[in-house]
């Protein structure tokens, strides 16, 4: 079942227990919004509570979950940052609290919806409480959302608004937002207004309305370098400096991108899937997909040398008065010669 369907069912058929694994600002906000709607506005002060376990105890949350709703029919208790489900070190959770939670999971209060958010890549499945929670709760795994599912959700959302979108516009929208669903949904509101006459979102509309971030501009810069477009890359770098972008920031983003390319290349050679790479490297699946395409004809040693050169440029930028444009031009030319 698609994640959107599971979340929709919170409104129509809420379950007593939910476990949310992973992180996605958009989907987390959607889940919290649906949960709030379960409680009438005038009752939320008393019957809707959030407990951040970095600041409070599991015992407090559990006591609330076991309490009878105050002048209402239902109570919602949200537990944030449930690090006790992992092997991570955090605020200590007592053994008695974990035992009490395990017992509660076996017999949850029928008047309470208890939701546990675990914004982590994976949980410690050896723990008794983790096993019981996975067994008893409805699981919402944000780590398992694929790029395809996100794309289909966006397309379906656009269709529900009685709009269409060109295939190239979808690709450009994802590229400019780095596949961040929160950014995509925000940008769509502007695109709907701009394209209200024809009800068709074009790639030209995306280019006009969806601004490229510094990160996206640097990704485009690295694309030019990898494609051997040395002059284009140098001109683009000059444009970024004219836009008052910080040379150190540009170089740091280039380092980050080439580090990712190198990591993906190594993981590819070890037979890792793109989905597993995204989880391991903690980056959006869209970036892994694009990186996989970009590195097809480059060796590990070539990417290592390029990354090392960028690290050296960072050192020079921070410790000398060398012209940043000269440093980048020398790097781009050397990069192109090695590529050739």
C-alpha positions as CSV (number, residue, x, y, z in Angstrom):
1,X,0.0,0.0,0.0
2,X,1.3,3.5,-0.9
3,X,2.3,5.8,1.9
4,X,-0.3,8.3,0.9
5,X,-3.0,5.7,1.3
6,X,-1.8,4.6,4.7
7,X,-1.8,8.2,5.9
8,X,-5.3,8.9,4.5
9,X,-6.5,6.0,6.5
10,X,-5.5,7.7,9.7
11,X,-8.5,10.0,9.2
12,X,-11.0,7.3,8.4
13,X,-9.8,4.3,10.4
14,X,-7.2,5.3,13.0
15,X,-5.2,2.4,14.5
16,X,-4.2,2.3,18.2
17,X,-0.5,2.1,17.4
18,X,1.7,3.6,14.7
19,X,5.5,3.3,14.1
20,X,7.0,5.9,11.8
21,X,10.6,5.0,10.7
22,X,12.9,7.4,8.8
23,X,12.7,11.1,8.0
24,X,10.7,13.2,5.5
25,X,9.5,16.6,6.5
26,X,6.6,16.5,4.1
27,X,5.2,13.2,5.2
28,X,5.9,13.8,8.9
29,X,3.8,17.0,8.7
30,X,1.0,15.1,6.8
31,X,0.9,12.5,9.5
32,X,0.8,15.0,12.4
33,X,-1.9,17.0,10.6
34,X,-4.1,13.9,10.2
35,X,-3.6,13.0,13.8
36,X,-4.5,16.5,15.0
37,X,-7.7,16.3,13.0
38,X,-8.8,13.3,15.0
39,X,-9.3,15.5,18.0
40,X,-11.8,18.4,17.9
41,X,-10.1,21.8,18.1
42,X,-11.6,22.6,21.5
43,X,-10.2,19.3,23.0
44,X,-6.7,19.4,21.6
45,X,-5.1,21.1,24.6
46,X,-6.1,18.2,26.8
47,X,-6.2,15.3,24.5
48,X,-3.4,15.8,22.0
49,X,0.2,15.7,23.4
50,X,3.7,15.4,21.9
51,X,6.6,14.1,23.9
52,X,10.2,14.6,22.7
53,X,12.3,11.9,24.3
54,X,15.4,14.1,24.1
55,X,13.7,16.4,26.6
56,X,11.2,14.3,28.6
57,X,10.8,10.7,29.7
58,X,9.1,7.7,28.0
59,X,7.3,7.2,31.3
60,X,5.5,10.5,31.0
61,X,4.3,9.7,27.5
62,X,3.1,6.3,28.5
63,X,1.2,7.6,31.5
64,X,-0.6,10.0,29.2
65,X,-1.4,7.2,26.7
66,X,-3.0,5.2,29.5
67,X,-5.1,8.1,30.8
68,X,-8.8,8.4,29.9
69,X,-9.5,11.2,27.4
70,X,-10.5,14.4,29.2
71,X,-14.1,15.3,28.2
72,X,-13.7,13.6,24.9
73,X,-13.8,10.3,23.1
74,X,-10.2,9.9,22.0
75,X,-6.6,10.9,22.9
76,X,-3.6,11.1,20.7
77,X,-0.1,10.7,22.1
78,X,3.0,11.4,19.9
79,X,6.4,10.2,20.9
80,X,9.3,11.9,19.0
81,X,12.9,10.8,18.7
82,X,12.5,7.3,20.0
83,X,16.2,6.5,20.2
84,X,15.6,3.6,22.6
85,X,14.6,1.6,19.5
86,X,18.1,1.9,18.1
87,X,21.7,1.3,19.3
88,X,22.3,5.0,19.4
89,X,23.4,6.7,22.6
90,X,21.0,9.3,23.8
91,X,19.0,10.2,26.9
92,X,18.8,7.1,28.9
93,X,15.4,5.2,29.0
94,X,15.0,3.0,32.1
95,X,14.4,-0.7,31.8
96,X,11.1,-0.4,33.7
97,X,9.9,2.2,31.2
98,X,10.7,-0.2,28.3
99,X,9.0,-3.1,30.1
100,X,6.0,-0.9,30.7
101,X,5.9,0.1,27.0
102,X,6.2,-3.5,25.9
103,X,3.3,-4.5,28.1
104,X,1.2,-1.5,26.8
105,X,1.9,-2.5,23.2
106,X,0.4,-6.0,23.9
107,X,-2.8,-4.4,25.2
108,X,-3.1,-0.7,24.0
109,X,-5.8,1.6,25.3
110,X,-8.8,1.6,22.9
111,X,-9.3,5.3,23.4
112,X,-5.7,6.3,22.6
113,X,-3.8,6.6,19.3
114,X,-0.1,6.2,20.2
115,X,2.4,7.2,17.5
116,X,6.1,6.6,17.8
117,X,8.4,8.5,15.5
118,X,11.9,7.0,15.0
119,X,13.6,9.2,12.4
120,X,16.5,6.8,11.9
121,X,17.8,4.7,9.0
122,X,17.3,1.5,10.9
123,X,16.2,0.2,14.3
124,X,17.8,-2.4,16.6
125,X,15.7,-5.4,15.8
126,X,17.3,-7.4,18.6
127,X,15.6,-5.4,21.3
128,X,12.4,-6.9,22.7
129,X,10.6,-3.5,22.6
130,X,11.5,-3.0,19.0
131,X,10.2,-6.5,18.0
132,X,6.9,-5.9,19.9
133,X,6.4,-2.5,18.4
134,X,6.9,-3.7,14.9
135,X,4.5,-6.6,15.6
136,X,1.8,-4.5,17.2
137,X,1.9,-1.2,15.3
138,X,0.9,-0.1,11.8
139,X,4.3,0.6,10.2
140,X,5.0,3.8,8.1
141,X,8.5,3.4,6.7
142,X,9.6,6.7,5.2
143,X,13.0,5.1,4.3
144,X,11.3,2.8,1.9
145,X,9.7,5.6,-0.3
146,X,11.2,5.3,-3.8
147,X,11.7,8.1,-6.3
148,X,9.1,6.4,-8.5
149,X,6.5,6.5,-5.7
150,X,7.3,10.2,-5.0
151,X,7.0,11.0,-8.7
152,X,3.7,9.2,-9.0
153,X,2.4,11.0,-5.9
154,X,3.3,14.4,-7.4
155,X,1.7,13.5,-10.8
156,X,-1.4,12.3,-9.1
157,X,-1.6,15.4,-6.9
158,X,-1.3,17.6,-10.0
159,X,-4.1,15.6,-11.8
160,X,-6.3,16.0,-8.7
161,X,-5.9,19.8,-9.1
162,X,-7.1,19.4,-12.8
163,X,-3.7,20.2,-14.2
164,X,-1.2,18.4,-16.5
165,X,2.6,18.5,-16.4
166,X,5.0,17.9,-19.3
167,X,7.5,15.0,-18.7
168,X,10.5,17.4,-19.1
169,X,8.8,19.7,-16.5
170,X,8.7,16.9,-14.0
171,X,12.4,16.2,-14.5
172,X,13.4,19.8,-14.2
173,X,11.2,20.3,-11.1
174,X,12.8,17.4,-9.4
175,X,16.3,18.5,-10.4
176,X,15.8,22.1,-9.1
177,X,14.4,20.9,-5.8
178,X,16.7,17.9,-5.4
179,X,13.6,15.7,-5.1
180,X,12.6,17.4,-1.8
181,X,8.9,16.8,-1.6
182,X,8.3,19.7,0.7
183,X,9.9,22.1,-1.8
184,X,8.1,20.5,-4.7
185,X,4.7,21.0,-3.1
186,X,5.5,24.6,-2.3
187,X,6.7,25.3,-5.8
188,X,3.6,23.7,-7.3
189,X,1.4,26.3,-5.7
190,X,3.2,29.0,-7.7
191,X,3.1,26.9,-10.9
192,X,-0.7,26.3,-10.6
193,X,-1.2,30.1,-10.4
194,X,1.2,30.8,-13.3
195,X,-0.3,28.1,-15.6
196,X,-4.0,28.7,-14.6
197,X,-5.1,29.5,-18.2
198,X,-4.0,26.4,-20.0
199,X,-3.8,24.1,-16.9
200,X,-0.5,22.7,-18.3
201,X,2.7,23.0,-16.4
202,X,5.5,23.4,-18.9
203,X,9.3,23.1,-18.6
204,X,9.5,26.8,-19.5
205,X,7.2,27.6,-16.5
206,X,9.4,25.6,-14.2
207,X,12.5,27.4,-15.5
208,X,10.9,30.8,-14.9
209,X,9.4,30.2,-11.5
210,X,11.5,27.6,-9.7
211,X,14.8,29.2,-8.7
212,X,17.9,27.1,-8.5
213,X,19.6,27.0,-5.2
214,X,23.3,27.4,-4.7
215,X,23.5,23.7,-4.3
216,X,21.7,23.1,-7.6
217,X,24.0,25.6,-9.4
218,X,27.1,23.8,-8.1
219,X,25.6,20.5,-9.2
220,X,25.2,22.0,-12.7
221,X,28.8,23.2,-12.5
222,X,30.0,19.7,-11.7
223,X,27.9,18.4,-14.6
224,X,29.7,20.7,-17.0
225,X,33.1,19.5,-15.6
226,X,32.2,15.9,-16.0
227,X,30.9,16.5,-19.5
228,X,34.2,18.0,-20.5
229,X,32.7,21.5,-21.0
230,X,35.6,23.3,-19.5
231,X,35.0,26.8,-20.9
232,X,31.3,26.6,-20.0
233,X,32.2,25.5,-16.4
234,X,34.7,28.4,-16.1
235,X,32.1,30.9,-17.4
236,X,29.5,29.5,-15.0
237,X,31.9,29.8,-12.1
238,X,32.5,33.5,-12.9
239,X,28.7,34.1,-13.0
240,X,28.4,32.6,-9.6
241,X,31.0,34.9,-8.2
242,X,29.3,37.8,-9.8
243,X,26.1,36.8,-8.0
244,X,28.2,37.1,-4.8
245,X,28.4,33.4,-4.0
246,X,31.2,32.6,-1.6
247,X,34.1,30.8,-3.3
248,X,34.7,28.7,-0.2
249,X,31.0,27.6,-0.2
250,X,31.1,26.8,-3.9
251,X,34.2,24.7,-3.4
252,X,32.7,23.0,-0.3
253,X,29.6,22.0,-2.4
254,X,31.9,20.7,-5.2
255,X,33.8,18.7,-2.6
256,X,30.5,17.2,-1.3
257,X,29.4,16.4,-4.8
258,X,32.6,14.7,-5.8
259,X,32.7,12.8,-2.5
260,X,29.2,11.5,-3.3
261,X,30.3,10.5,-6.8
262,X,33.3,8.6,-5.4
263,X,31.2,6.9,-2.8
264,X,28.6,5.8,-5.3
265,X,31.3,4.5,-7.7
266,X,32.8,2.4,-4.9
267,X,29.4,1.1,-3.7
268,X,28.5,0.3,-7.3
269,X,31.6,-1.9,-7.6
270,X,30.4,-3.7,-4.5
271,X,27.0,-4.4,-6.1
272,X,25.0,-2.1,-3.8
273,X,21.5,-1.0,-5.1
274,X,20.7,2.6,-5.4
275,X,18.1,2.4,-2.7
276,X,20.6,0.9,-0.3
277,X,23.2,3.6,-1.2
278,X,20.6,6.3,-0.4
279,X,20.0,4.9,3.0
280,X,23.7,4.3,3.7
281,X,24.9,7.7,2.6
282,X,21.8,9.5,4.0
283,X,21.0,11.4,0.8
284,X,17.9,11.6,-1.3
285,X,17.4,8.7,-3.8
286,X,17.2,11.2,-6.7
287,X,20.8,12.3,-6.0
288,X,22.0,8.7,-6.1
289,X,20.2,8.2,-9.4
290,X,21.8,11.2,-11.0
291,X,25.3,10.4,-9.6
292,X,25.1,6.9,-11.0
293,X,24.5,8.3,-14.5
294,X,27.3,10.8,-14.1
295,X,30.1,8.4,-13.1
296,X,29.6,5.7,-15.7
297,X,32.8,6.5,-17.6
298,X,35.0,7.5,-14.8
299,X,37.4,5.4,-12.7
300,X,37.7,5.4,-8.9
301,X,41.2,6.8,-9.1
302,X,40.1,9.6,-11.4
303,X,37.4,10.6,-8.9
304,X,39.8,10.3,-6.0
305,X,42.3,12.6,-7.6
306,X,39.6,15.2,-8.4
307,X,38.3,15.1,-4.9
308,X,41.8,15.5,-3.4
309,X,42.4,18.5,-5.7
310,X,39.3,20.2,-4.4
311,X,40.4,19.5,-0.8
312,X,43.7,21.2,-1.7
313,X,41.8,24.2,-3.2
314,X,39.9,24.5,0.1
315,X,43.1,24.7,2.0
316,X,44.5,27.4,-0.2
317,X,41.3,29.4,-0.1
318,X,41.4,29.4,3.7
319,X,45.1,30.0,4.2
320,X,46.3,32.2,1.3
321,X,45.3,35.1,-0.9
322,X,45.3,33.2,-4.1
323,X,42.7,34.3,-6.6
324,X,39.7,31.9,-6.3
325,X,39.0,32.2,-10.1
326,X,42.6,31.2,-10.9
327,X,42.4,28.2,-8.6
328,X,39.2,27.0,-10.2
329,X,40.4,27.6,-13.7
330,X,43.5,25.5,-13.1
331,X,41.4,22.8,-11.6
332,X,39.0,22.8,-14.5
333,X,41.8,22.6,-17.1
334,X,43.6,19.8,-15.2
335,X,40.4,18.0,-14.8
336,X,39.6,18.2,-18.5
337,X,43.2,17.1,-19.5
338,X,42.9,14.0,-17.3
339,X,39.5,13.3,-18.6
340,X,40.8,13.4,-22.2
